């Protein structure tokens, strides 16, 4: 596995863990402030969608695999 793909997986896992904790905090705070949660959920969904698209594009783009074509 190329090093850049490994680093991308580690960063994505750490980001997912951070997002899960953040969403948990938002949900626990929503008990006292429901309008805030209603306003933030669409923004979080948009950010998550953009992150998924960027990661998917990075993993499937053949032009970015420069180091895979280098002979050893």
C-alpha positions in Angstrom: 0.0 0.0 0.0 1.4 3.4 -1.0 2.3 5.7 1.9 0.1 8.5 0.7 -3.0 6.2 0.7 -2.1 4.9 4.2 -1.8 8.5 5.5 -5.1 9.4 3.8 -6.8 6.5 5.5 -5.4 7.5 8.9 -6.4 11.1 8.5 -9.9 10.1 7.3 -10.3 7.8 10.3 -9.2 10.5 12.7 -11.5 13.1 11.1 -14.4 10.6 11.3 -13.8 10.1 15.0 -13.6 13.8 15.6 -16.8 14.4 13.7 -18.6 11.6 15.6 -17.5 13.2 18.9 -18.6 16.6 17.7 -22.0 15.4 16.6 -22.4 13.6 19.9 -21.7 16.9 21.7 -24.2 18.7 19.4 -26.8 16.1 20.1 -26.3 16.3 23.9 -26.4 20.1 23.7 -29.6 20.0 21.6 -31.6 18.8 24.6 -31.4 22.4 25.9 -31.2 24.2 22.5 -33.2 22.4 19.7 -33.2 25.4 17.3 -29.4 25.4 17.1 -29.4 21.7 16.1 -31.9 22.3 13.4 -29.8 25.1 11.9 -26.5 23.2 12.1 -27.5 19.7 10.8 -27.8 20.8 7.1 -24.4 22.5 7.3 -22.8 19.4 8.8 -24.4 17.2 6.2 -23.0 19.5 3.4 -19.5 19.3 4.9 -19.7 15.5 5.2 -20.8 15.2 1.6 -18.0 17.4 0.4 -15.5 15.4 2.4 -16.8 12.1 1.0 -16.6 13.5 -2.5 -13.0 14.7 -2.0 -11.8 11.4 -0.6 -13.6 9.4 -3.3 -12.0 11.6 -6.0 -8.6 11.3 -4.5 -8.8 7.5 -4.3 -10.1 7.0 -7.9 -8.0 9.6 -9.7 -5.4 7.9 -11.9 -3.4 11.1 -12.4 -2.5 11.3 -8.7 -0.8 7.9 -8.7 2.5 9.3 -9.9 4.6 7.3 -7.4 2.9 4.0 -8.4 4.3 4.3 -11.9 7.9 4.8 -10.8 10.1 1.7 -11.4 12.1 0.5 -8.4 
